[in-house]
Amino acid sequence: MIKSYEQLKWEMEILDEFIEKAYEGLIIIDREGKIVKFKYERLLDIKEEDVIGKHVTDVIENTRLHIVLKTGTPEIGDIQKIKGHDVVTSRIPIIRSGEVVGAVGTILFKDVQEVKHLSDHLEKMKAHVKKVNKELKRLNLAKYSFEQILTADPQMVMLIHTAKMAAETNSSVYIEGASGTGKEYFAHAIHEASYRRYAPFIRINCASIPKDLFESELFGYEPGAFTGASTHGRIGKFELANGGTIFLDELSAMPLEMQVKLLRVIEEREIERIGGNQSIQLDVRIISASNENLYDLTATGQFRHDLYYRLNVVGLKLPPLKERQRDVALLTHHFLSQFAKDKPIEITKQALNALEAYSWPGNVRELRNVIESALALIQSNVLTIRELPENISLYGSAHGSKGYAFASDGLDLKVKLDQLERQMIEEALYQSGDCKTKAAQMLGIHRTALYKKMHKLGILS
């Protein structure tokens, strides 16, 4: 279709306006080096009609446009001095059917200082983006990887292998284990090893959320949705985790009414803020954890069967440290290295025997705290049994740890036996969840005898 004169005129006006706004200067020459288009008025104070048909070298000082016309080689981002200003220019040949028929020269910046200002601005922006990304990573990305889970235990090695396989899928993962066994490490590591590693990793401790705030914490709310709600509304944790992973720790503490709503979110892959009427689509991987046996809780009606099976697609049951005896020495040396960076610390065989003999009701977290506490008080570069807490050194002695060193309060057998008996009772109560009947069974005595011993030793019931 042949364009009308008016249409062609309009298109030329648009092109002129673009050239005027896009470049500080523009010049086009023909195959003889003569000017056919000139937009240098603002820089040279020369009108276009005064230079059309003139050779480019007669109008612009230090030009190389005629050289580009001969060589056919573009020159991009060159520095050219015009009227005392170092300008940033580009020269591009116009080629038709393999022949150079002209050339175009443009000036993007009329002073090199403008480039410097732009560069400085970009550097500031890059620094700001780097700072923001670092903060986001600190807040919402995984902190641990599988390489940081130290173990020599075959059962743990197999669990890590299973977790790595699960990380490559989008399946929900449920992690069960006593407090301090490393559930959060596994959750972080699974996210870090997944394709979602650069997306948010949002952590929620279900035991720390008040019952009446659960829904707003998880799903958010619209402005003014309820009394006391923020006038700006709030984004829920699930929405923050969109595209990434959400980690629901201490899952057994989640109220039954919230379990129903969580099940609906899992099945429908969408949420709705409190007070809102718009569904928000979700792409979230769920990792959950508990220090209680959720399956047992389903039998008593404290946890929903259907939710349990939706969350426990891949199940990981972490063993307590007392079942990973060979890991005690490995972790002890790791913590010694971690907390004694200034000087190497060794540990005596007697102290290590006591640590290995102890049953570690607090698991790896307790071992970590024991080593950190011992190193805070140590006065040499050797950790001995004397620096360990009395309950551990006594326990180690009772279970065959050689070279036990008594404390400075002497060799009174009755005192030592009372100390050991007290420790064993406290440990049995801890492991039984303060159930006196179960604790008595663990100790091999009658419950009445347990109460008498507790009263005698001043152990609060």
C-alpha positions in Angstrom: 0.0 0.0 0.0 1.3 3.4 -1.0 1.5 5.9 1.9 0.0 9.3 1.5 2.0 12.5 1.6 0.4 13.4 4.9 1.2 10.1 6.5 4.8 10.3 5.3 5.0 13.8 6.7 3.7 12.7 10.0 6.2 9.8 10.3 9.0 12.2 9.5 7.9 14.5 12.2 7.8 11.6 14.7 11.3 10.6 13.6 12.6 14.1 14.0 11.1 14.3 17.5 12.7 11.0 18.5 16.1 12.2 17.2 15.8 15.5 19.0 15.0 13.8 22.4 17.2 10.6 22.1 20.5 12.2 21.2 22.5 15.3 22.1 23.6 15.4 18.5 23.1 13.5 15.2 24.6 13.8 11.7 24.1 11.8 8.5 26.5 12.0 5.6 26.2 10.5 2.1 28.8 8.4 0.2 30.8 11.6 -0.6 31.0 12.7 3.0 28.5 15.5 2.5 26.0 16.3 5.2 22.3 15.3 4.5 21.0 15.5 8.1 22.3 17.7 10.9 21.0 17.9 14.5 24.0 19.6 16.3 22.3 23.0 16.9 22.4 22.7 20.7 26.0 21.7 20.7 27.6 23.8 17.9 25.0 26.6 17.6 24.8 26.0 13.9 21.5 25.7 11.9 20.9 22.7 9.7 20.1 24.7 6.6 23.5 26.4 6.8 25.5 23.1 6.5 23.4 20.8 4.3 25.6 19.7 1.3 28.9 20.7 3.0 31.6 18.1 3.7 31.6 16.9 7.3 35.3 17.8 7.9 34.4 21.5 7.1 31.8 21.6 9.8 32.9 19.4 12.8 36.3 19.5 14.2 38.2 16.3 14.9 35.6 14.2 13.1 36.3 10.7 12.0 33.0 10.1 10.2 34.6 10.3 6.8 37.1 7.7 7.9 34.3 5.3 9.0 32.8 6.0 5.5 35.9 4.7 3.9 36.7 1.8 6.2 33.1 0.6 6.8 34.1 -0.1 10.5 31.8 1.2 13.3 33.3 3.2 16.1 31.2 2.9 19.3 31.5 5.0 22.4 34.5 7.0 21.2 35.7 10.2 23.0 35.8 13.3 20.7 36.7 16.9 21.7 34.2 19.4 20.3 34.4 23.1 21.4 36.4 22.2 24.5 34.1 19.4 25.6 35.0 15.7 25.6 31.8 14.1 24.1 30.8 10.5 23.8 30.1 9.7 20.2 29.4 6.7 18.0 30.0 6.4 14.2 28.1 3.8 12.2 28.4 3.1 8.4 25.3 2.8 6.3 25.6 -0.3 4.2 23.3 -1.2 1.3 23.9 -4.4 -0.8 27.4 -4.7 0.7 28.4 -1.2 -0.2 28.9 1.7 2.2 26.6 4.5 1.0 26.8 6.8 4.0 27.5 7.1 7.7 25.7 8.2 10.9 27.3 10.0 13.8 25.6 10.4 17.2 26.4 12.1 20.4 24.7 10.5 23.5 26.5 12.5 26.1 27.8 16.0 25.4 30.3 15.8 28.3 32.2 12.9 29.7 31.3 14.1 33.1 27.7 13.0 32.4 29.0 9.5 31.9 30.9 9.7 35.2 27.8 10.9 37.0 25.8 8.1 35.4 28.5 5.6 36.4 28.5 6.9 40.0 24.8 6.6 40.1 24.8 3.1 38.8 27.5 2.1 41.4 25.3 3.5 44.2 22.3 1.6 42.8 24.4 -1.6 42.6 25.6 -1.1 46.2 22.0 -0.5 47.3 20.7 -3.6 45.5 23.5 -5.6 47.0 22.6 -4.4 50.5 18.9 -5.2 50.0 19.7 -8.7 48.6 22.0 -9.4 51.5 19.3 -8.4 53.9 16.7 -10.5 52.1 19.1 -13.4 52.2 19.6 -13.0 55.9 15.9 -12.8 56.5 14.3 -15.2 54.1 16.9 -17.6 52.7 18.2 -20.9 54.1 21.2 -20.6 56.4 22.4 -24.3 56.4 23.3 -26.9 53.8 23.7 -30.6 53.9 27.5 -30.1 54.1 26.9 -28.5 57.6 25.2 -31.6 59.0 28.1 -33.5 60.5 27.7 -37.2 61.1 29.5 -40.5 61.0 26.3 -42.4 61.9 25.0 -44.8 59.2 21.4 -44.0 60.0 22.0 -40.3 59.7 23.9 -40.7 56.5 20.9 -42.6 55.0 18.5 -39.8 56.2 20.7 -37.2 54.5 20.6 -39.2 51.3 16.8 -39.5 51.5 16.5 -35.7 52.2 18.7 -34.9 49.2 16.4 -37.0 47.0 13.3 -35.3 48.4 14.9 -31.9 47.8 14.8 -32.5 44.0 11.0 -33.0 44.1 8.2 -30.7 45.1 6.8 -33.1 47.7 6.0 -32.1 51.3 8.5 -33.3 53.9 7.8 -34.1 57.5 10.7 -34.2 60.0 10.2 -35.9 63.4 12.8 -35.8 66.2 13.4 -34.7 69.7 14.4 -31.2 70.5 18.0 -30.5 69.5 18.4 -33.3 66.9 18.7 -31.0 63.9 15.2 -30.7 62.4 15.7 -27.1 61.4 19.1 -27.9 59.8 17.4 -30.5 57.6 14.6 -28.1 56.6 17.1 -25.4 55.6 19.3 -27.9 53.8 16.4 -29.3 51.8 15.4 -25.8 50.6 19.0 -25.0 49.8 19.4 -28.1 47.7 16.1 -27.5 45.8 15.3 -25.5 42.7 13.6 -23.0 45.0 16.9 -22.1 46.7 16.9 -18.5 45.5 13.2 -18.0 46.5 12.1 -17.2 50.1 12.5 -19.7 53.0 10.0 -18.6 55.6 10.1 -20.1 59.1 7.2 -20.4 61.5 7.2 -21.7 65.0 3.7 -22.9 65.6 4.2 -23.1 69.4 5.0 -19.4 69.6 1.8 -18.1 67.9 -1.2 -17.3 70.1 -4.3 -19.3 69.0 -6.4 -16.3 68.0 -3.6 -14.9 65.8 -2.8 -18.1 63.9 -4.9 -17.3 60.8 -3.7 -13.7 60.4 -0.1 -14.8 60.8 -0.3 -17.5 58.2 -2.7 -16.0 55.7 -2.6 -12.2 56.3 -5.5 -9.7 56.5 -6.9 -6.8 54.6 -6.9 -3.2 56.1 -9.4 -2.9 59.0 -10.3 -6.6 58.8 -10.8 -6.8 62.6 -10.4 -4.7 65.7 -6.7 -3.8 66.2 -5.8 -4.7 62.6 -3.3 -2.4 60.8 -4.8 0.1 58.5 -2.4 -1.0 55.9 -3.3 -4.7 56.2 -0.6 -7.4 56.4 0.9 -10.1 54.1 0.7 -13.6 55.6 3.7 -16.0 55.9 2.3 -18.2 53.1 2.1 -15.3 50.7 5.7 -14.2 51.7 6.8 -17.8 50.9 5.2 -17.8 47.5 7.6 -19.4 45.0 9.7 -20.8 47.8 9.4 -22.9 50.9 7.5 -22.5 54.2 8.8 -24.4 57.3 6.2 -25.2 59.9 8.1 -26.0 63.1 6.5 -27.5 66.2 3.5 -28.5 64.1 1.8 -30.4 66.9 1.0 -27.0 68.5 -1.3 -26.0 65.6 -4.9 -25.7 66.7 -7.4 -28.1 65.1 -9.4 -25.3 63.5 -6.2 -24.1 61.8 -5.4 -27.6 60.7 -8.6 -27.6 58.7 -7.7 -24.4 56.9 -4.1 -25.5 56.3 -5.5 -28.7 54.6 -7.7 -26.6 52.3 -4.6 -24.4 51.4 -2.6 -27.6 50.5 -5.4 -29.0 48.4 -6.5 -25.9 46.6 -3.1 -24.2 46.4 -4.6 -20.8 47.2 -5.3 -18.6 50.2 -7.6 -15.7 51.1 -6.6 -13.0 53.5 -8.9 -12.3 56.4 -11.5 -9.7 55.4 -10.6 -10.3 51.7 -12.7 -11.7 48.9 -9.9 -12.4 46.4 -8.1 -15.7 46.1 -4.3 -15.6 45.9 -2.7 -18.5 44.0 0.2 -20.2 45.8 3.3 -22.1 44.7 4.8 -23.1 48.0 6.7 -26.2 49.2 5.8 -27.2 52.8 8.3 -28.7 55.2 7.0 -29.4 58.7 8.6 -30.7 61.9 7.6 -31.8 65.4 9.2 -33.2 68.5 6.1 -35.3 69.1 4.8 -38.3 67.3 2.0 -36.9 65.1 0.7 -40.3 64.2 0.1 -41.0 67.8 -1.7 -37.6 68.1 -4.0 -38.6 65.3 -5.2 -41.6 67.3 -6.2 -39.3 70.2 -7.9 -36.7 67.9 -5.3 -34.0 68.5 -4.1 -34.0 64.9 -6.0 -34.6 61.7 -5.3 -37.9 59.9 -5.9 -36.3 56.4 -3.5 -33.4 57.1 -0.9 -35.8 58.6 -0.8 -37.8 55.3 -0.7 -34.7 53.1 2.3 -33.3 55.0 4.1 -36.7 55.5 4.7 -37.4 51.9 8.4 -37.9 52.6 9.1 -38.7 56.3 12.4 -38.2 58.1 12.7 -39.5 61.7 15.9 -38.1 63.3 17.6 -40.3 65.9 18.6 -38.8 69.3 22.2 -38.2 70.0 22.4 -41.1 72.5 21.7 -43.4 69.5 24.6 -41.8 67.5 27.5 -42.5 69.9 30.2 -42.2 67.3 28.9 -38.7 66.5 29.7 -37.4 70.0 33.4 -37.3 69.4 33.0 -35.9 65.9 30.7 -33.1 67.1 32.8 -32.4 70.2 35.9 -31.7 68.1 33.9 -29.6 65.7 32.5 -27.4 68.5 36.0 -27.2 70.1 37.3 -25.8 66.8 34.3 -23.5 66.4 34.4 -21.9 69.8 38.2 -21.8 70.3 39.3 -20.0 67.2 42.3 -18.3 68.8 44.1 -21.4 70.0 43.7 -25.1 69.4 42.0 -26.9 72.3 42.5 -30.6 73.0 40.3 -32.8 75.1 41.4 -35.6 77.5 40.4 -39.2 77.0 38.6 -39.1 80.4 36.5 -36.1 79.4 35.6 -37.6 76.0 34.7 -40.9 77.7 32.3 -39.0 80.0 30.7 -37.1 77.1 30.3 -40.4 75.2 28.7 -42.1 78.2 26.2 -39.4 78.9 22.7 -39.9 77.4 22.2 -36.3 76.1 18.5 -35.6 76.7 19.0 -32.2 75.0 20.8 -33.9 72.0 23.2 -31.9 69.8 22.0 -28.6 71.1 22.9 -29.6 74.7 26.4 -30.9 73.6 27.0 -27.6 71.8 26.1 -25.6 74.9 28.2 -27.8 77.2 31.3 -27.3 75.0 30.8 -23.6 74.7 30.3 -23.3 78.4 33.3 -25.3 79.3 35.5 -23.3 76.9 34.3 -20.1 78.5 35.9 -21.2 81.8 38.9 -23.1 80.6 42.3 -21.8 81.7 44.6 -23.9 79.5 44.5 -25.5 76.1 43.3 -28.8 77.4 39.7 -29.6 78.2 39.5 -32.0 81.2 36.7 -33.7 83.0 36.9 -31.0 85.6 35.6 -28.4 83.1 32.5 -30.4 82.3 29.2 -30.0 84.2 28.9 -32.2 87.3 25.9 -34.1 86.0 28.0 -35.2 83.0 31.1 -36.1 84.9 29.1 -38.0 87.5 27.2 -39.8 84.7 30.3 -40.7 82.9 31.8 -42.1 86.1 28.7 -44.3 86.8 28.9 -45.7 83.3 32.6 -46.6 83.3 34.4 -43.5 82.2 37.9 -44.1 83.5 40.0 -41.5 85.2 37.1 -39.7 86.8 38.3 -36.6 88.8 36.3 -35.8 91.9 35.4 -32.2 92.6 37.2 -30.3 95.4 34.4 -31.2 98.0 36.2 -34.4 98.9 35.5 -38.1 98.7 32.3 -38.3 100.8 30.6 -41.4 99.3 27.1 -40.5 100.5 27.3 -37.1 99.0 28.5 -38.5 95.7 25.8 -41.1 95.6 23.1 -38.5 96.4 24.4 -36.4 93.5 24.4 -39.3 91.1 20.9 -40.4 92.2 19.6 -36.9 91.8 21.0 -36.7 88.3 19.5 -40.0 87.2 16.1 -39.1 88.6 16.1 -35.7 86.9 17.1 -37.3 83.6 14.4 -40.0 83.9 11.8 -37.3 84.6 13.0 -35.3 81.6 12.9 -38.3 79.2 9.5 -39.3 80.5 8.0 -35.9 80.0 7.7 -35.5 83.8 5.5 -38.7 84.0 6.3 -40.1 87.4 5.0 -43.6 86.6 7.1 -43.9 83.5 10.2 -42.4 85.2 9.9 -44.9 88.0 9.7 -47.8 85.5 12.8 -46.4 83.7 14.7 -46.4 87.0 13.4 -49.9 88.1 11.7 -48.7 91.3 8.1 -48.3 92.5 6.5 -44.9 92.0 6.1 -44.4 95.8 9.8 -45.0 96.2 10.4 -42.4 93.5 8.4 -39.8 95.3 10.3 -40.5 98.6 13.6 -40.1 96.9 12.4 -36.9 95.2 11.3 -35.5 98.6 14.6 -36.5 100.2 16.7 -35.0 97.4 14.6 -31.8 97.2 13.5 -32.4 93.6 10.4 -30.5 92.9 7.4 -32.6 91.6 
